[in-house]
Amino acid sequence: MNKRQPHRLNNRFYNYPGEVVSNVFWRSVFMYVTSYAQRAAARRFIKNHSVPYVFQEADHITWIGHASFLLSIDGFNILTDPVFGDLTFLLQRFSAPGIPFAQLPKIDIVLLSHNHRDHMDSATLKALYAQTACHFYVPFGDKAWFDIRGMSDRVTECIWWQDISHNGLKLTFLPARHWSQRGLFDRNKSLWGSWMIQESIYFAGDTAYSDHFKEIAYHFSDIEIALLPIGPCEPRKWMKTTHMDAADAGRAFLDLGARIFIPMHWGTYGFGIDDLMLPIVRLNDWWKAQNIKNNERILSTLTCGQSYFLTRLSRVNQLFKQANIT
């Protein structure tokens, strides 16, 4: 199966030739207002969907919130799309970060999927650069943001299907179906994508459903864990070209052939008109409808600060031993 490449025209990226790019300004305004109105319900939600984080030496994946995870793997600490605060006055966090920034262990690697502010947060990245010696792996076109701020010495830009070895740990930047933008005039000037870690842990970033999941599974036949976005769900007519809902994420999980499904991109910010629990309710309904046996595949819905311990995963541990990482 061919490895798709992003289409580039006039210095802008597209998911495929002829893609029509819609105007999202008024949609964004509508969703910001909706998010602000949801804050009362969010206070009740927070009480039931966060737990205190306690760092442990065992390999684990901890959900910080939204698309932010801490992956502690065989001595490496990896952050995905780290965001620890509010995005704007209107777009505030519904739940506190599952790990307070001050309690993070030493971070070795930061993986970014794209440059939207809920995935590439200025304050968090500046703090990480100042306080740690981590290396940032970013989509092609995003290094310029680091260059302007004097942070370019520990940044590597990546294109789809690019393999990276970070002190023996294998990372691969992979396709996604999404878009990029930070300012008024830079729509799609930088790339977007997803990440594979050690050929076995897949982080989808932000994406709509498409056949890129089957393509990834063809080239990575032993995916153990899939971290997949399940929201925003509504209004579906607006969202389906850029975001997966729970059913789409379920299809992606089956396409990938993964064994453990950890949902993300829900319960932290309000981007649609969803009730905060809607993505998880729909995911649980979808899962039950599939009649999936527990010994075949596992749905692990984490609360903020909760960890999934990798000692359970024979395939992952086998890969780490084979890599002989020191």
PAMAR-653266 format. One line per 4 residues: their letters; for each residue x, y, z of N, C-alpha, C, O. Coordinates in steps of 0.2 Angstrom, whole numbers, plus 2048, in hexadecimal, padded with zeros to 3 digits. Layout:
PAMAR-653266
A	X:Y:Z:X:Y:Z:X:Y:Z:X:Y:Z ~ ... .
***
This chain:
PAMAR-653266
MNKR	804:7FA:800:800:800:800:804:806:800:809:807:804 ~ 803:80B:7FC:807:811:7FB:806:815:802:802:815:805 ~ 80C:819:803:80C:81E:808:80A:825:806:80E:828:802 ~ 804:827:808:802:82D:805:806:833:808:809:833:80D .
QPHR	806:838:804:80A:83E:805:805:844:805:801:844:801 ~ 807:849:809:802:84F:809:803:852:802:808:853:7FF ~ 7FD:855:800:7FD:859:7FA:7FF:860:7FC:7FC:863:801 ~ 804:863:7F8:806:86A:7F9:805:86E:7F3:807:86C:7EE .
LNNR	802:874:7F4:800:878:7EE:801:880:7F1:7FE:882:7F6 ~ 805:884:7ED:806:88B:7EF:808:88B:7F7:805:890:7FA ~ 80C:887:7F9:80F:887:7FF:80A:886:805:80B:888:80B ~ 805:882:803:800:880:808:7FF:879:807:7FF:876:802 .
FYNY	7FD:875:80D:7FC:86E:80D:7F5:86D:80C:7F0:871:80F ~ 7F3:867:809:7EC:865:809:7EC:85D:80A:7F1:85A:809 ~ 7E7:85A:80C:7E6:853:80D:7E7:84F:807:7E9:84A:807 ~ 7E4:852:801:7E4:84F:7FB:7E3:854:7F6:7E1:85A:7F7 .
PGEV	7E5:853:7EF:7E4:858:7EA:7DD:85A:7E9:7D8:855:7E9 ~ 7DB:860:7E8:7D5:862:7E7:7D1:863:7ED:7CB:865:7ED ~ 7D4:863:7F3:7D0:863:7FA:7CD:86B:7FA:7D1:86F:7F9 ~ 7C7:86B:7FC:7C4:872:7FD:7C4:874:804:7C2:870:808 .
VSNV	7C7:879:805:7C8:87C:80C:7C3:880:80E:7C2:886:80B ~ 7BF:87F:813:7B9:883:815:7BC:888:81A:7C1:888:81D ~ 7B8:88D:81B:7B9:893:820:7B6:891:826:7B0:88F:827 ~ 7BB:891:82B:7B9:88E:832:7B8:894:837:7B7:893:83D .
FWRS	7B8:89A:835:7B8:8A0:83A:7B2:8A0:83E:7B2:8A0:844 ~ 7AC:8A0:83A:7A6:8A1:83E:7A4:89B:842:7A1:89B:847 ~ 7A6:895:83F:7A5:88F:843:7A9:88F:84A:7A7:88D:84F ~ 7AF:892:849:7B3:892:84F:7B0:897:854:7B0:895:85A .
VFMY	7AE:89D:852:7AA:8A1:857:7A5:89E:85A:7A4:89F:860 ~ 7A1:89A:856:79B:897:859:79D:892:85E:79A:891:864 ~ 7A2:88E:85D:7A4:889:862:7A7:88C:868:7A7:889:86D ~ 7AB:892:867:7AE:895:86D:7A8:897:872:7A9:896:878 .
VTSY	7A3:89A:86F:79D:89D:873:79A:897:877:798:897:87C ~ 799:891:873:796:88B:876:79A:888:87B:798:886:881 ~ 7A1:888:87A:7A6:886:87F:7A5:88A:886:7A5:887:88B ~ 7A4:891:885:7A4:895:88B:79D:894:88F:79D:894:895 .
AQRA	798:892:88B:792:891:88E:792:88A:892:78D:889:896 ~ 796:886:891:797:87F:893:79A:87F:89A:79B:879:89D ~ 79D:884:89D:7A1:884:8A2:79E:882:8A9:7A1:87E:8AD ~ 797:883:8A9:794:881:8AF:794:879:8B0:795:876:8B5 .
AARR	792:876:8AA:792:86F:8AA:799:86C:8AB:799:867:8AE ~ 79E:870:8A9:7A5:86D:8A9:7A7:86D:8B1:7AA:868:8B2 ~ 7A4:871:8B5:7A6:871:8BC:7A4:86A:8BF:7A8:867:8C3 ~ 79E:868:8BD:79C:861:8C0:7A0:85B:8BD:7A2:856:8C0 .
FIKN	7A2:85C:8B6:7A6:857:8B3:7AC:856:8B6:7AF:851:8B7 ~ 7B0:85C:8B8:7B6:85B:8BA:7B7:857:8C1:7BC:853:8C1 ~ 7B2:857:8C5:7B2:854:8CB:7B2:84C:8CA:7B5:849:8CE ~ 7B0:84A:8C5:7AF:843:8C4:7B4:840:8BE:7B5:83A:8BD .
HSVP	7B8:844:8BB:7BD:842:8B6:7C4:844:8B6:7C7:846:8B1 ~ 7C6:844:8BC:7CE:846:8BD:7D0:842:8C4:7CC:841:8C8 ~ 7D6:840:8C4:7D9:83C:8C9:7E0:83F:8CA:7E3:841:8C6 ~ 7E2:83F:8D1:7E9:841:8D2:7EE:83D:8CE:7ED:837:8CF .
YVFQ	7F3:840:8CB:7F8:83C:8C8:7FE:83B:8CD:800:83F:8D0 ~ 800:835:8CD:806:833:8D0:80B:82F:8CC:80A:82A:8C9 ~ 811:832:8CB:816:82F:8C6:819:829:8C9:81A:828:8CF ~ 819:824:8C4:81C:81D:8C6:821:81B:8C1:821:81E:8BB .
EADH	826:817:8C3:82B:815:8BE:829:811:8B9:82C:811:8B4 ~ 823:80D:8BA:821:808:8B5:81F:80C:8AF:81C:812:8AF ~ 820:809:8A9:81E:80C:8A2:816:80D:8A2:812:809:8A4 ~ 814:813:8A0:80D:815:8A0:80B:81A:89C:810:81E:899 .
ITWI	805:81B:89A:802:820:896:7FD:824:89B:7F8:821:89D ~ 7FE:82B:89C:7FA:82E:8A0:7F6:834:89C:7F9:838:898 ~ 7F0:834:89C:7EC:839:899:7EC:840:89D:7EA:840:8A3 ~ 7EF:845:89A:7EF:84C:89D:7E9:850:89B:7E7:854:89F .
GHAS	7E6:84E:896:7E0:851:894:7E0:853:88C:7E6:854:88A ~ 7DA:853:889:7DA:855:882:7DE:850:87E:7DD:84A:87E ~ 7E4:852:87A:7E8:84E:877:7EF:84D:87A:7F4:84B:877 ~ 7EF:850:880:7F6:850:884:7F6:849:888:7F2:848:88C .
FLLS	7FC:845:887:7FD:83F:88A:804:840:88D:809:843:889 ~ 806:83D:892:80D:83B:894:80E:834:893:80A:830:896 ~ 812:832:88F:814:82B:88E:81B:82A:891:820:82D:88F ~ 81B:826:896:822:824:89A:823:81D:897:820:818:899 .
IDGF	829:81D:893:82A:817:890:832:815:891:836:819:88E ~ 833:810:894:83A:80E:895:83F:813:896:844:813:893 ~ 83E:818:89A:842:81D:89C:841:823:898:844:828:89A ~ 83D:823:893:83B:829:88F:835:82C:892:830:828:893 .
NILT	834:833:892:82E:836:894:82C:83A:88E:830:83F:88C ~ 826:839:88B:824:83C:884:81D:840:886:819:83D:889 ~ 81D:846:883:817:849:884:814:84A:87D:818:84B:878 ~ 80D:849:87C:80A:84A:875:806:851:876:802:851:87B .
DPVF	806:855:871:802:85B:871:801:85E:878:7FB:85F:87A ~ 806:860:87B:805:862:882:802:869:883:804:86E:880 ~ 7FC:869:886:7F9:86F:888:7F7:86F:88F:7F3:86A:892 ~ 7F8:874:893:7F7:874:89A:7F3:87A:89D:7F2:87A:8A3 .
GDLT	7F0:87E:899:7EC:884:89B:7E6:885:896:7E4:881:892 ~ 7E3:88B:897:7DE:88D:893:7E0:88F:88C:7E6:891:88C ~ 7DC:88F:887:7DE:891:881:7DD:898:87F:7E1:89C:87D ~ 7D7:89A:881:7D5:8A1:881:7D0:8A3:887:7CE:89E:88B .
FLLQ	7CE:8A9:887:7C9:8AB:88D:7C3:8A7:88C:7C0:8A4:891 ~ 7C1:8A6:886:7BA:8A2:884:7BC:89A:885:7B8:897:887 ~ 7C2:898:882:7C3:891:882:7C7:88F:888:7CE:88E:887 ~ 7C4:88E:88D:7C8:88C:893:7C7:885:894:7C3:881:892 .
RFSA	7CC:882:898:7CC:87B:89A:7C6:879:89E:7C4:87D:8A3 ~ 7C3:874:89D:7BD:871:8A1:7C0:86D:8A7:7BD:86C:8AC ~ 7C6:86A:8A6:7C9:866:8AB:7D0:868:8AC:7D4:869:8A7 ~ 7D3:868:8B2:7DA:869:8B3:7DE:864:8B0:7DC:85E:8AF .
PGIP	7E5:866:8AE:7E9:861:8AB:7EA:85B:8B0:7EA:85B:8B6 ~ 7EA:855:8AD:7EA:84F:8B1:7F1:84E:8B4:7F1:84B:8B9 ~ 7F6:852:8B2:7FC:852:8B5:7FE:85A:8B6:7FE:85D:8B1 ~ 7FE:85D:8BC:801:864:8BC:807:865:8B9:80C:860:8B9 .
FAQL	808:86A:8B5:80F:86B:8B2:815:86A:8B6:81A:867:8B4 ~ 814:86D:8BC:81A:86C:8C1:81B:865:8C3:821:864:8C6 ~ 817:861:8C2:818:85A:8C4:81A:855:8BE:81B:84F:8BF ~ 81B:858:8B9:81E:854:8B3:825:851:8B5:829:855:8B8 .
PKID	826:84B:8B2:82D:849:8B3:831:84C:8AE:82F:850:8A9 ~ 837:84B:8AD:83C:84D:8A8:839:84B:8A1:839:845:8A0 ~ 838:850:89D:835:84E:896:83B:84D:891:83F:852:891 ~ 83B:848:88E:840:847:888:83E:849:881:842:84B:87E .
IVLL	837:848:880:835:848:879:82E:84C:879:82A:84A:87E ~ 82D:850:875:826:853:874:824:852:86D:828:854:868 ~ 81E:84F:86C:81C:84E:865:816:852:864:811:852:868 ~ 816:856:85E:810:85A:85C:80D:857:856:810:855:851 .
SHNH	806:858:856:803:855:850:801:85B:84B:801:859:845 ~ 800:861:84E:7FF:866:849:7FF:86D:84D:800:86C:853 ~ 7FE:872:84A:7FF:879:84E:7F9:87C:850:7F9:882:852 ~ 7F3:879:851:7ED:87C:854:7EF:87D:85B:7F2:87A:85E .
RDHM	7EC:883:85E:7EE:885:865:7EC:880:86A:7EF:880:870 ~ 7E7:87C:869:7E5:877:86E:7EA:870:86D:7E9:86C:871 ~ 7EF:871:869:7F4:86B:868:7FB:86E:868:7FF:86A:86B ~ 7FC:874:866:802:877:866:802:87E:86A:801:883:868 .
DSAT	803:87D:871:801:883:876:808:886:877:80C:884:879 ~ 808:88D:876:80E:891:876:810:891:87E:816:890:87F ~ 80C:892:883:80E:893:889:812:88C:88C:817:88C:88F ~ 80E:886:88A:811:880:88C:818:87E:889:81C:87C:88C .
LKAL	818:880:882:81E:87E:87F:824:882:881:82A:880:882 ~ 823:889:882:828:88D:885:82A:88B:88C:830:88B:88D ~ 826:889:890:828:886:897:82C:880:896:830:87F:89A ~ 82A:87B:892:82D:875:891:834:876:88E:839:873:891 .
YAQT	835:87B:88A:83C:87C:887:840:87F:88C:846:87E:88D ~ 83D:884:891:841:887:896:843:883:89B:849:883:89E ~ 83F:87E:89D:840:87A:8A3:843:873:8A2:845:86F:8A6 ~ 843:870:89C:845:86A:89A:84A:86A:894:84B:86F:891 .
ACHF	84D:864:893:851:864:88D:84E:85F:888:851:85C:884 ~ 847:860:887:844:85B:883:845:85D:87B:847:863:87A ~ 843:858:877:844:85A:870:83D:85A:86D:839:856:86F ~ 83B:85F:869:835:860:866:835:85D:85F:839:85F:85A .
YVPF	830:858:85D:82F:856:856:828:858:854:823:857:857 ~ 829:85C:84E:823:860:84C:822:85F:845:826:85D:841 ~ 81C:860:842:81A:860:83B:81E:865:837:820:86A:83A ~ 81F:863:831:823:868:82C:81F:86E:82C:819:86F:82B .
GDKA	823:874:82D:821:87A:82D:820:87E:833:81F:884:834 ~ 820:87A:839:81F:87C:840:825:87E:843:825:881:848 ~ 82B:87D:840:831:87E:843:832:886:844:835:889:848 ~ 82F:889:83F:830:891:83E:82D:894:845:830:899:847 .
WFDI	828:891:848:825:894:84E:82B:894:853:82B:898:857 ~ 82E:88E:854:834:88D:859:83A:892:857:83D:895:85B ~ 83B:893:851:841:897:84E:840:89E:851:844:8A1:854 ~ 83A:8A1:850:838:8A8:852:839:8A9:859:83B:8AE:85B .
RGMS	838:8A4:85D:839:8A4:864:83F:8A2:867:840:8A1:86D ~ 844:8A1:863:84B:89F:865:84B:898:868:84F:896:86D ~ 847:893:866:846:88D:868:848:887:863:845:882:864 ~ 84B:889:85E:84C:885:858:851:87F:859:852:87B:855 .
DRVT	855:87F:85F:85B:87B:85F:859:874:861:85D:86F:860 ~ 853:873:863:851:86C:865:84A:86A:862:845:868:865 ~ 84A:86C:85B:844:86B:857:845:867:851:84A:869:84D ~ 841:862:84F:842:85F:849:83B:85F:845:836:85D:848 .
ECIW	83B:861:83F:835:861:83B:834:85A:837:839:857:836 ~ 82E:858:836:82D:851:834:828:852:82E:823:856:82E ~ 828:84D:829:824:84C:824:821:845:825:823:841:828 ~ 81B:844:822:817:83D:823:81C:838:821:820:838:81C .
WQDI	81C:832:825:820:82C:824:827:82D:826:82B:828:825 ~ 829:832:829:830:833:82B:831:830:831:82E:830:836 ~ 836:82B:831:839:828:837:83E:82C:83B:842:82F:838 ~ 83E:82B:841:843:82F:846:845:82A:84B:841:826:84E .
SHNG	84B:82A:84C:84E:826:852:850:82B:857:855:82F:856 ~ 84D:82B:85D:84F:830:862:852:82C:868:84F:829:86C ~ 859:82B:868:85D:827:86C:85A:820:86C:85A:81D:872 ~ 858:81E:867:856:817:866:84F:816:866:84C:810:864 .
LKLT	84B:81B:868:844:81A:868:841:81C:861:843:822:85F ~ 83D:818:85E:83B:819:857:834:81D:857:830:81B:85A ~ 834:823:853:82E:827:852:82D:827:84B:832:828:847 ~ 827:827:849:825:828:842:81F:82D:841:81A:82D:845 .
FLPA	820:833:83D:81B:837:83C:817:835:836:819:833:831 ~ 810:835:837:80C:831:833:806:836:831:805:83B:834 ~ 802:834:82C:7FD:838:829:7F7:839:82E:7F6:835:833 ~ 7F3:83E:82D:7ED:840:830:7E9:844:82B:7EB:846:827 .
RHWS	7E2:844:82C:7DE:849:828:7DB:84E:82C:7D7:84E:830 ~ 7DF:854:82B:7DD:85A:830:7DF:860:82C:7DE:861:826 ~ 7E1:865:830:7E3:86C:82D:7E8:86F:832:7E8:86D:838 ~ 7EB:875:830:7EF:879:835:7ED:880:834:7EB:883:82F .
QRGL	7EE:884:83A:7EE:88B:83A:7EF:88E:841:7EC:88B:846 ~ 7F2:893:841:7F3:897:848:7F1:89E:847:7EF:8A1:84C ~ 7F3:8A1:841:7F1:8A8:840:7EB:8A9:83B:7E8:8A4:839 ~ 7EB:8AF:839:7E5:8B1:834:7E7:8AE:82D:7E2:8AD:829 .
FDRN	7ED:8AE:82B:7EF:8AD:824:7F4:8A7:823:7F6:8A6:81E ~ 7F4:8A2:828:7F9:89D:827:7F5:896:827:7F8:891:828 ~ 7EF:896:824:7EB:890:823:7EF:88B:81F:7F1:88C:81A ~ 7F1:885:822:7F4:87F:81F:7FB:881:81D:7FE:87D:818 .
KSLW	7FE:886:820:805:887:81E:80A:882:821:810:881:81F ~ 808:87E:826:80C:879:829:808:873:829:802:873:828 ~ 80B:86D:82A:808:866:829:805:864:830:805:868:835 ~ 801:85F:82F:7FE:85C:835:7FF:854:835:801:852:82F .
GSWM	7FE:850:83A:7FF:849:839:7FE:846:840:7FB:848:845 ~ 800:83F:840:800:83B:846:806:838:847:80B:839:844 ~ 807:834:84D:80D:831:84F:80D:82A:851:808:828:854 ~ 812:826:84F:813:81F:851:819:81F:855:81E:822:854 .
IQES	818:81C:85B:81E:81C:860:820:814:861:81C:810:863 ~ 826:813:85F:829:80C:860:825:807:85C:824:801:85E ~ 822:809:856:81E:805:852:818:802:855:815:7FD:853 ~ 816:804:85B:811:801:85F:80C:805:862:806:803:864 .
IYFA	80D:80B:864:809:810:867:807:815:862:80C:819:860 ~ 801:816:860:7FF:81B:85B:7FB:821:85E:7F6:820:862 ~ 7FD:827:85D:7FA:82D:85F:7F7:830:859:7FB:833:855 ~ 7F1:831:858:7ED:833:852:7ED:83B:851:7EC:83D:84C .
GDTA	7EF:83F:857:7EF:846:856:7E7:848:855:7E3:845:858 ~ 7E6:84D:851:7DF:84F:84F:7DE:84D:848:7E2:84F:843 ~ 7D8:84A:846:7D7:847:840:7D0:845:83E:7CC:844:843 ~ 7CE:846:838:7C8:843:836:7C9:83C:834:7CF:839:834 .
YSDH	7C4:838:833:7C4:831:831:7C6:831:82A:7C3:834:826 ~ 7CB:82C:828:7CC:82B:821:7D0:824:821:7D1:821:826 ~ 7D2:822:81B:7D5:81C:81A:7DC:81C:81B:7E0:817:81A ~ 7DF:822:81E:7E6:822:820:7E7:81D:826:7ED:81B:827 .
FKEI	7E2:81C:82A:7E3:817:82F:7E4:810:82D:7E9:80C:82F ~ 7E1:80E:827:7E2:807:824:7E9:807:821:7ED:802:822 ~ 7EB:80D:81E:7F2:80D:81C:7F7:80D:821:7FC:809:820 ~ 7F6:810:827:7FB:810:82C:7FB:808:82F:801:806:830 .
AYHF	7F6:805:82F:7F6:7FE:832:7F9:7FA:82D:7FC:7F5:82F ~ 7F9:7FB:827:7FC:7F7:822:804:7F7:823:807:7F2:822 ~ 807:7FD:825:80E:7FE:826:810:7FD:82D:816:7FC:82E ~ 80B:7FC:832:80D:7FB:839:808:7F6:83B:802:7F7:83D .
SDIE	80A:7EF:83B:805:7EA:83C:805:7E8:843:801:7E3:845 ~ 808:7EB:848:808:7E9:84F:806:7EF:853:80A:7F0:858 ~ 801:7F3:852:7FF:7F8:856:7FC:7F6:85C:7F7:7F2:85C ~ 7FF:7F7:862:7FC:7F5:868:7F7:7FA:86B:7F1:7F8:86D .
IALL	7F8:800:86B:7F4:806:86E:7F3:80B:869:7F7:80D:865 ~ 7EC:80D:869:7EA:813:865:7E7:818:869:7E2:817:86C ~ 7EA:81E:869:7E8:824:86C:7E4:828:867:7E7:82B:863 ~ 7DD:828:867:7D9:82A:862:7D4:830:864:7D1:82F:86A .
PIGP	7D3:835:861:7CE:83A:862:7C7:838:861:7C6:835:85C ~ 7C3:83A:866:7BC:838:865:7B7:83E:865:7B1:83D:865 ~ 7B9:844:865:7B5:84A:864:7B9:84F:861:7BF:84F:860 ~ 7B5:855:860:7AE:856:861:7AA:852:85D:7AC:851:857 .
CEPR	7A4:851:85F:79F:84D:85B:79A:851:857:799:84F:851 ~ 798:857:85A:792:85A:857:794:862:856:798:864:85A ~ 792:865:851:78E:863:84C:792:85F:847:797:861:844 ~ 78F:859:845:793:854:841:794:856:83A:79A:855:837 .
KWMK	790:85A:837:790:85D:831:797:861:830:79A:861:82B ~ 798:865:835:79E:869:835:7A4:865:837:7AA:866:834 ~ 7A4:860:83B:7AA:85D:83E:7AD:857:83A:7B3:856:83B ~ 7A8:854:836:7AB:84E:833:7B1:84E:82F:7B4:849:82E .
TTHM	7B2:854:82C:7B7:855:827:7BE:856:82B:7C3:856:828 ~ 7BE:857:831:7C4:859:835:7C5:855:83B:7CA:855:83E ~ 7BF:852:83E:7C0:84F:845:7BC:848:844:7B6:848:841 ~ 7BE:844:848:7BA:83D:849:7B6:83E:84F:7B7:841:854 .
DAAD	7B0:83B:84E:7AC:83A:854:7AD:833:857:7B2:82F:854 ~ 7A9:830:85C:7AB:82A:85F:7AA:824:85A:7AF:820:85A ~ 7A5:824:856:7A5:81E:851:7AA:81E:84C:7AD:819:84A ~ 7AC:824:849:7B2:825:845:7B8:822:848:7BC:81F:845 .
AGRA	7B9:824:84E:7BF:822:852:7BF:81A:853:7C4:817:853 ~ 7B9:818:854:7B9:810:855:7BB:80D:84E:7BE:808:84E ~ 7B8:810:849:7BA:80D:842:7C2:80D:841:7C5:809:83F ~ 7C5:813:843:7CC:814:842:7D0:80F:847:7D5:80C:844 .
FLDL	7CD:80E:84D:7D0:809:851:7D0:802:84E:7D6:7FE:84E ~ 7CB:800:84B:7CB:7F9:848:7CF:7F9:841:7D2:7F4:840 ~ 7CF:7FF:83E:7D4:7FF:838:7DB:7FE:83A:7DF:7FB:836 ~ 7DD:801:83F:7E4:801:842:7E6:7FA:844:7EC:7F8:844 .
GARI	7E1:7F6:846:7E2:7EF:849:7E5:7F0:84F:7E9:7EB:851 ~ 7E4:7F5:853:7E7:7F6:85A:7E4:7F2:85F:7DE:7EF:85E ~ 7E7:7F1:865:7E4:7ED:86A:7E1:7F1:86F:7DC:7EF:872 ~ 7E4:7F7:871:7E1:7FB:876:7DF:802:873:7E3:805:870 .
FIPM	7D9:804:875:7D7:80A:873:7D6:80F:879:7D2:80E:87D ~ 7DA:815:879:7DA:81A:87E:7D7:820:87A:7DA:823:876 ~ 7D1:822:87C:7CE:828:879:7D1:82F:87C:7D3:82F:881 ~ 7D1:834:877:7D3:83A:879:7CF:840:876:7CA:83E:872 .
HWGT	7D1:846:877:7CE:84C:873:7C7:84C:875:7C2:84D:871 ~ 7C5:84C:87C:7BF:84D:87F:7BF:84F:886:7C4:84E:889 ~ 7BA:853:888:7BA:854:88F:7BF:859:892:7BF:85A:898 ~ 7C2:85D:88D:7C7:862:890:7C5:869:88D:7C6:86D:891 .
YGFG	7C4:869:887:7C1:870:884:7BB:86E:880:7B9:869:87F ~ 7B7:874:87F:7B1:873:87C:7B2:876:875:7B2:87C:874 ~ 7B2:871:870:7B3:873:869:7AC:873:865:7AC:876:85F ~ 7A8:86F:867:7A1:86E:863:79C:870:868:79C:874:86C .
IDDL	796:86D:866:790:86E:86A:78E:868:86E:789:867:871 ~ 794:864:86F:793:85D:873:792:85F:87A:795:864:87D ~ 78E:85B:87E:78E:85A:885:795:857:886:797:853:882 ~ 798:859:88C:79F:856:88D:7A0:84F:88D:7A5:84C:88B .
MLPI	79A:84B:88F:79B:844:88F:799:841:889:79A:83B:888 ~ 796:844:884:793:841:87E:798:83D:87A:797:837:878 ~ 79F:83F:879:7A3:83B:875:7A4:834:879:7A5:82F:875 ~ 7A5:834:880:7A6:82E:883:7A0:829:883:7A0:823:882 .
VRLN	79A:82C:884:793:829:883:793:825:87D:791:81F:87C ~ 794:829:877:794:826:871:799:821:870:798:81C:86C ~ 79F:822:872:7A4:81D:872:7A2:816:875:7A3:811:872 ~ 7A0:817:87B:79D:811:87F:798:80D:87B:798:807:87B .
DWWK	793:811:878:78E:80E:874:791:80A:86E:78F:805:86D ~ 795:80D:86B:798:80A:865:79C:804:867:79B:7FF:864 ~ 7A0:804:86D:7A4:7FE:86F:79F:7F8:870:7A0:7F3:86E ~ 79A:7FA:874:795:7F4:876:792:7F1:86F:791:7EB:86F .
AQNI	790:7F6:86A:78D:7F3:864:792:7EF:860:78F:7EB:85C ~ 798:7EF:861:79D:7EB:85E:79E:7E4:861:7A0:7DF:85D ~ 79B:7E3:867:79C:7DD:86A:7A3:7DA:86A:7A5:7D5:869 ~ 7A8:7DF:86C:7AF:7DD:86C:7B1:7DA:873:7AF:7DC:878 .
KNNE	7B4:7D4:872:7B6:7D0:878:7BC:7D4:87B:7C1:7D6:878 ~ 7BC:7D4:882:7C1:7D7:886:7C8:7D4:885:7CD:7D8:885 ~ 7C9:7CE:883:7CF:7CB:882:7D2:7CD:87B:7D8:7CB:87A ~ 7CE:7CF:877:7D0:7D1:870:7D2:7D8:870:7D8:7DA:86D .
RILS	7CE:7DD:872:7D0:7E4:872:7CD:7E7:878:7C8:7E5:87C ~ 7D0:7ED:87A:7CF:7F0:881:7CD:7F7:87F:7D1:7FB:87C ~ 7C8:7FA:882:7C7:801:883:7C8:803:889:7C6:801:88E ~ 7CD:808:88A:7D0:80B:890:7CE:812:890:7D2:816:88D .
TLTC	7C9:814:893:7C7:81B:894:7CA:81E:89A:7C8:81C:8A0 ~ 7CF:822:899:7D3:825:89F:7CF:82C:8A1:7CD:82F:89D ~ 7D0:82D:8A8:7CE:834:8AA:7D4:838:8AB:7DA:835:8AA ~ 7D4:83E:8AB:7DA:842:8AB:7DE:841:8B1:7DC:840:8B7 .
GQSY	7E5:83F:8B0:7E9:83D:8B5:7EA:836:8B6:7EE:833:8B9 ~ 7E5:832:8B3:7E6:82A:8B3:7EA:828:8AE:7EB:82A:8A9 ~ 7EE:822:8B0:7F3:81F:8AC:7F1:818:8AA:7ED:814:8AD ~ 7F3:816:8A4:7F3:80F:8A1:7FA:80C:8A1:7FE:80F:89E .
FLTR	7FB:807:8A5:801:804:8A6:803:7FF:8A1:800:7FB:89F ~ 809:801:89E:80B:7FD:898:80E:7F6:89A:810:7F2:895 ~ 80F:7F4:8A0:811:7EE:8A2:80C:7E8:8A0:80E:7E2:8A0 ~ 806:7EB:89E:801:7E6:89C:802:7E4:895:7FF:7DF:892 .
LSRV	806:7E7:891:807:7E7:88A:80D:7E3:888:812:7E6:887 ~ 80C:7DD:886:811:7D8:885:815:7DB:87E:81B:7DA:87E ~ 811:7DD:879:814:7DF:873:818:7E5:874:81E:7E5:871 ~ 816:7EA:877:81A:7F0:879:820:7EE:87C:826:7F1:87A .
NQLF	820:7EA:882:826:7E9:886:82B:7E5:881:831:7E6:882 ~ 828:7E1:87D:82D:7DD:879:831:7E1:874:837:7E1:873 ~ 82D:7E6:871:831:7EB:86D:836:7EF:871:83B:7F0:86E ~ 834:7F1:877:839:7F5:87B:83F:7F1:87C:845:7F4:87C .
KQAN	83E:7EB:87E:844:7E6:87F:848:7E5:879:84E:7E5:879 ~ 845:7E4:873:849:7E3:86D:84D:7EA:86B:852:7E9:868 ~ 84A:7F0:86D:84D:7F6:86B:854:7F7:86F:858:7FA:86D ~ 854:7F4:875:85A:7F4:879:85B:7FB:87B:861:7FE:87A .
IT	856:7FF:87D:857:806:87E:85B:808:884:859:804:889 ~ 860:80C:884:864:80E:88A:863:815:88B:866:818:890 .
***
